[in-house]
């Protein structure tokens, strides 16, 4: 018998539930949507909320995956906490607010295709040797959707970002709906404001 052909209905409940309990958290939300049965089996490991406001330490105590529908707000106690928390989060939230200590990669991982507003405050770790890679990731966002992003960063980084977005409009491969990206930096506190605009269809 090919094990891939075995239905969950053919398994004892205890075995099916144990299988779900051992699944990596990042695949739980998609597994949950397969059938009514998978939705039931994942109920104790996946929580659906409209808004999630939580500290990473408290989040990790719950040992659950969250599907967030509208607004995500997390205060990261440490970068190590972020590595553990990020895989447990999914959903189609439109706004995200991060604070505490985290990396730019963790912020980008949480910025899924439906996000329209990102407020990345606290201490976002970004080494100078990562500037170019971070900017490339940001530019990939800019050409695909309207999005506003706010975070603190140096004048050196801001100059590189402005140079990159200036070249976007000249790139023949950029979608025609893309219009412009505005980048401003508050010289007093170092807060960078990014607004990306697209034409309406």
MINU-659667 format. One record per residue (C-alpha): residue number from 1; y, z, x. Coordinates in nm, 4 decimals. Layout:
+-----+----------+----------+----------+
! num !       py !       pz !       px !
+-----+----------+----------+----------+
! NUM !        Y !        Z !        X !
...
+-----+----------+----------+----------+
***
This chain:
+-----+----------+----------+----------+
! num !       py !       pz !       px !
+-----+----------+----------+----------+
!   1 !   0.0000 !   0.0000 !   0.0000 !
!   2 !   0.3482 !  -0.0888 !   0.1244 !
!   3 !   0.5535 !   0.2311 !   0.1222 !
!   4 !   0.8720 !   0.0332 !   0.0521 !
!   5 !   0.7269 !  -0.0576 !  -0.2897 !
!   6 !   0.6794 !   0.3040 !  -0.3974 !
!   7 !   0.9164 !   0.4018 !  -0.6776 !
!   8 !   1.0796 !   0.7423 !  -0.6893 !
!   9 !   0.9088 !   0.7788 !  -1.0259 !
!  10 !   0.5728 !   0.7671 !  -0.8467 !
!  11 !   0.6606 !   1.0653 !  -0.6277 !
!  12 !   0.6300 !   1.4292 !  -0.7256 !
!  13 !   0.9739 !   1.5727 !  -0.8039 !
!  14 !   0.9544 !   1.8200 !  -0.5149 !
!  15 !   0.8914 !   1.5423 !  -0.2624 !
!  16 !   1.1655 !   1.3174 !  -0.4024 !
!  17 !   1.4127 !   1.6059 !  -0.3971 !
!  18 !   1.3140 !   1.7012 !  -0.0438 !
!  19 !   1.3679 !   1.3401 !   0.0660 !
!  20 !   1.7188 !   1.3497 !  -0.0800 !
!  21 !   1.7878 !   1.6876 !   0.0824 !
!  22 !   1.7093 !   1.5362 !   0.4238 !
!  23 !   1.9209 !   1.2217 !   0.3803 !
!  24 !   2.2221 !   1.1748 !   0.6098 !
!  25 !   2.5377 !   1.2651 !   0.4124 !
!  26 !   2.7048 !   0.9290 !   0.4729 !
!  27 !   2.4440 !   0.7382 !   0.2684 !
!  28 !   2.4261 !   0.9814 !  -0.0242 !
!  29 !   2.7154 !   0.8355 !  -0.2296 !
!  30 !   2.5649 !   0.4835 !  -0.2243 !
!  31 !   2.2122 !   0.6119 !  -0.2856 !
!  32 !   2.3461 !   0.8098 !  -0.5798 !
!  33 !   2.4600 !   0.4928 !  -0.7589 !
!  34 !   2.1215 !   0.3127 !  -0.7543 !
!  35 !   1.9718 !   0.4550 !  -1.0741 !
!  36 !   2.0115 !   0.7420 !  -1.3181 !
!  37 !   1.7294 !   0.9148 !  -1.1334 !
!  38 !   1.9004 !   0.8968 !  -0.7930 !
!  39 !   2.2188 !   1.0271 !  -0.9554 !
!  40 !   2.0239 !   1.3268 !  -1.0844 !
!  41 !   1.8479 !   1.3898 !  -0.7526 !
!  42 !   2.1733 !   1.3915 !  -0.5544 !
!  43 !   2.3592 !   1.6145 !  -0.8002 !
!  44 !   2.3335 !   1.9279 !  -0.5897 !
!  45 !   2.4422 !   1.7486 !  -0.2705 !
!  46 !   2.7248 !   1.5288 !  -0.4046 !
!  47 !   3.0336 !   1.6584 !  -0.5858 !
!  48 !   3.2820 !   1.4255 !  -0.7585 !
!  49 !   3.6438 !   1.5425 !  -0.7692 !
!  50 !   3.9783 !   1.3812 !  -0.8526 !
!  51 !   4.1600 !   1.5742 !  -0.5800 !
!  52 !   4.0253 !   1.7567 !  -0.2765 !
!  53 !   4.2428 !   2.0101 !  -0.0934 !
!  54 !   4.0444 !   2.2066 !   0.1611 !
!  55 !   4.0251 !   2.3378 !   0.5169 !
!  56 !   3.7510 !   2.1940 !   0.7366 !
!  57 !   3.5898 !   2.5322 !   0.8012 !
!  58 !   3.5576 !   2.6048 !   0.4298 !
!  59 !   3.4363 !   2.2505 !   0.3686 !
!  60 !   3.1502 !   2.2872 !   0.6174 !
!  61 !   3.0295 !   2.6071 !   0.4503 !
!  62 !   2.9640 !   2.4128 !   0.1292 !
!  63 !   2.7244 !   2.1649 !   0.2925 !
!  64 !   2.7989 !   1.8995 !   0.0301 !
!  65 !   2.9178 !   1.5411 !   0.0201 !
!  66 !   3.2333 !   1.4771 !  -0.1815 !
!  67 !   3.3352 !   1.1639 !  -0.3683 !
!  68 !   3.7135 !   1.1866 !  -0.3996 !
!  69 !   3.8779 !   0.9720 !  -0.6646 !
!  70 !   4.2542 !   1.0101 !  -0.6185 !
!  71 !   4.3868 !   1.2361 !  -0.3424 !
!  72 !   4.2403 !   1.3745 !  -0.0199 !
!  73 !   4.4063 !   1.6629 !   0.1647 !
!  74 !   4.2285 !   1.8221 !   0.4613 !
!  75 !   4.3433 !   2.0658 !   0.7268 !
!  76 !   4.1203 !   2.0247 !   1.0323 !
!  77 !   4.0623 !   2.3411 !   1.2331 !
!  78 !   3.9418 !   2.1364 !   1.5301 !
!  79 !   3.8384 !   1.7858 !   1.6372 !
!  80 !   3.4763 !   1.9032 !   1.6414 !
!  81 !   3.5088 !   2.0087 !   1.2760 !
!  82 !   3.6445 !   1.6623 !   1.1991 !
!  83 !   3.3352 !   1.4979 !   1.3467 !
!  84 !   3.1228 !   1.6998 !   1.1047 !
!  85 !   3.3448 !   1.6665 !   0.7978 !
!  86 !   3.4247 !   1.2931 !   0.7958 !
!  87 !   3.0667 !   1.1715 !   0.7202 !
!  88 !   3.0601 !   1.3896 !   0.4072 !
!  89 !   3.3617 !   1.2184 !   0.2487 !
!  90 !   3.3807 !   0.8990 !   0.0454 !
!  91 !   3.5469 !   0.7701 !  -0.2685 !
!  92 !   3.8325 !   0.5446 !  -0.3762 !
!  93 !   4.1191 !   0.7890 !  -0.3288 !
!  94 !   4.4587 !   0.6211 !  -0.2991 !
!  95 !   4.6387 !   0.8854 !  -0.0918 !
!  96 !   4.5334 !   1.0972 !   0.2049 !
!  97 !   4.7065 !   1.3879 !   0.3790 !
!  98 !   4.5698 !   1.5175 !   0.7094 !
!  99 !   4.6887 !   1.8164 !   0.9092 !
! 100 !   4.5580 !   2.0383 !   1.1878 !
! 101 !   4.3747 !   1.8930 !   1.4888 !
! 102 !   4.1983 !   1.5560 !   1.4584 !
! 103 !   4.1761 !   1.2190 !   1.6328 !
! 104 !   4.3202 !   0.8826 !   1.5400 !
! 105 !   3.9651 !   0.7517 !   1.4994 !
! 106 !   3.8871 !   1.0205 !   1.2421 !
! 107 !   4.2045 !   0.9290 !   1.0534 !
! 108 !   4.1083 !   0.5614 !   1.0519 !
! 109 !   3.7552 !   0.6399 !   0.9327 !
! 110 !   3.9012 !   0.8116 !   0.6270 !
! 111 !   4.1394 !   0.5227 !   0.5544 !
! 112 !   3.9084 !   0.3158 !   0.3320 !
! 113 !   4.0209 !  -0.0120 !   0.1644 !
! 114 !   4.1710 !   0.1548 !  -0.1456 !
! 115 !   4.4075 !   0.3894 !   0.0406 !
! 116 !   4.7757 !   0.3105 !  -0.0161 !
! 117 !   4.9469 !   0.6120 !   0.1424 !
! 118 !   4.8527 !   0.7967 !   0.4626 !
! 119 !   5.0320 !   1.1101 !   0.5790 !
! 120 !   4.8839 !   1.2053 !   0.9148 !
! 121 !   5.0567 !   1.5226 !   1.0251 !
! 122 !   4.9548 !   1.8153 !   1.2449 !
! 123 !   4.8263 !   1.7198 !   1.5891 !
! 124 !   4.6646 !   1.3768 !   1.5847 !
! 125 !   4.5061 !   1.3180 !   1.9257 !
! 126 !   4.5959 !   0.9792 !   2.0713 !
! 127 !   4.5672 !   0.9176 !   2.4451 !
! 128 !   4.7862 !   0.6476 !   2.5967 !
! 129 !   4.4801 !   0.4447 !   2.6968 !
! 130 !   4.3910 !   0.4282 !   2.3237 !
! 131 !   4.7295 !   0.2933 !   2.2138 !
! 132 !   4.6244 !  -0.0709 !   2.2071 !
! 133 !   4.3017 !  -0.0068 !   2.0173 !
! 134 !   4.4778 !   0.2086 !   1.7584 !
! 135 !   4.7477 !  -0.0547 !   1.7098 !
! 136 !   4.4827 !  -0.3258 !   1.6663 !
! 137 !   4.3184 !  -0.1157 !   1.3953 !
! 138 !   4.6520 !  -0.0613 !   1.2229 !
! 139 !   4.7337 !  -0.4317 !   1.2315 !
! 140 !   4.4006 !  -0.5099 !   1.0667 !
! 141 !   4.5091 !  -0.2826 !   0.7818 !
! 142 !   4.8529 !  -0.4387 !   0.7565 !
! 143 !   4.7285 !  -0.7939 !   0.7013 !
! 144 !   4.4894 !  -0.6961 !   0.4226 !
! 145 !   4.6945 !  -0.4706 !   0.1937 !
! 146 !   5.0181 !  -0.2920 !   0.1076 !
! 147 !   5.0106 !   0.0490 !   0.2721 !
! 148 !   5.2505 !   0.3220 !   0.3818 !
! 149 !   5.1642 !   0.5386 !   0.6831 !
! 150 !   5.3472 !   0.8353 !   0.8339 !
! 151 !   5.2601 !   1.0158 !   1.1579 !
! 152 !   5.4206 !   1.1681 !   1.4683 !
! 153 !   5.4048 !   0.9713 !   1.7922 !
! 154 !   5.6004 !   0.8895 !   2.1074 !
! 155 !   5.8721 !   0.6300 !   2.1621 !
! 156 !   5.6347 !   0.4451 !   2.3983 !
! 157 !   5.3728 !   0.4065 !   2.1257 !
! 158 !   5.6346 !   0.3068 !   1.8681 !
! 159 !   5.7699 !   0.0312 !   2.0955 !
! 160 !   5.4181 !  -0.1102 !   2.1382 !
! 161 !   5.3597 !  -0.0993 !   1.7626 !
! 162 !   5.6888 !  -0.2747 !   1.6856 !
! 163 !   5.6015 !  -0.5479 !   1.9349 !
! 164 !   5.2578 !  -0.5965 !   1.7764 !
! 165 !   5.3802 !  -0.6189 !   1.4166 !
! 166 !   5.6549 !  -0.8618 !   1.5179 !
! 167 !   5.3840 !  -1.0990 !   1.6363 !
! 168 !   5.1821 !  -1.0667 !   1.3160 !
! 169 !   5.4045 !  -1.2993 !   1.1153 !
! 170 !   5.3752 !  -1.5638 !   1.3882 !
! 171 !   4.9948 !  -1.5520 !   1.3773 !
! 172 !   4.8569 !  -1.8540 !   1.1919 !
! 173 !   4.5439 !  -1.6624 !   1.0939 !
! 174 !   4.7308 !  -1.3932 !   0.8985 !
! 175 !   4.6767 !  -1.4260 !   0.5179 !
! 176 !   4.9648 !  -1.6032 !   0.3410 !
! 177 !   5.0223 !  -1.3037 !   0.1095 !
! 178 !   5.1236 !  -1.0896 !   0.4047 !
! 179 !   5.5018 !  -1.0557 !   0.4180 !
! 180 !   5.6208 !  -0.7954 !   0.6680 !
! 181 !   5.5758 !  -0.4544 !   0.8257 !
! 182 !   5.8679 !  -0.2190 !   0.8706 !
! 183 !   5.8377 !   0.0406 !   1.1478 !
! 184 !   6.0961 !   0.3149 !   1.1879 !
! 185 !   6.0950 !   0.6282 !   1.4028 !
! 186 !   6.2951 !   0.9444 !   1.3498 !
! 187 !   6.4327 !   1.0164 !   1.6962 !
! 188 !   6.4811 !   1.3837 !   1.6145 !
! 189 !   6.1260 !   1.4796 !   1.5194 !
! 190 !   5.9277 !   1.1716 !   1.6308 !
! 191 !   5.7971 !   1.0857 !   1.2822 !
! 192 !   5.7017 !   0.7181 !   1.2506 !
! 193 !   5.7400 !   0.5525 !   0.9084 !
! 194 !   5.5395 !   0.2370 !   0.8431 !
! 195 !   5.5740 !   0.0293 !   0.5268 !
! 196 !   5.3622 !  -0.2834 !   0.4867 !
! 197 !   5.4563 !  -0.5394 !   0.2208 !
! 198 !   5.2596 !  -0.8257 !   0.0680 !
! 199 !   5.3571 !  -1.0890 !  -0.1848 !
! 200 !   5.2218 !  -1.0479 !  -0.5384 !
! 201 !   4.9580 !  -1.2951 !  -0.6422 !
+-----+----------+----------+----------+
***
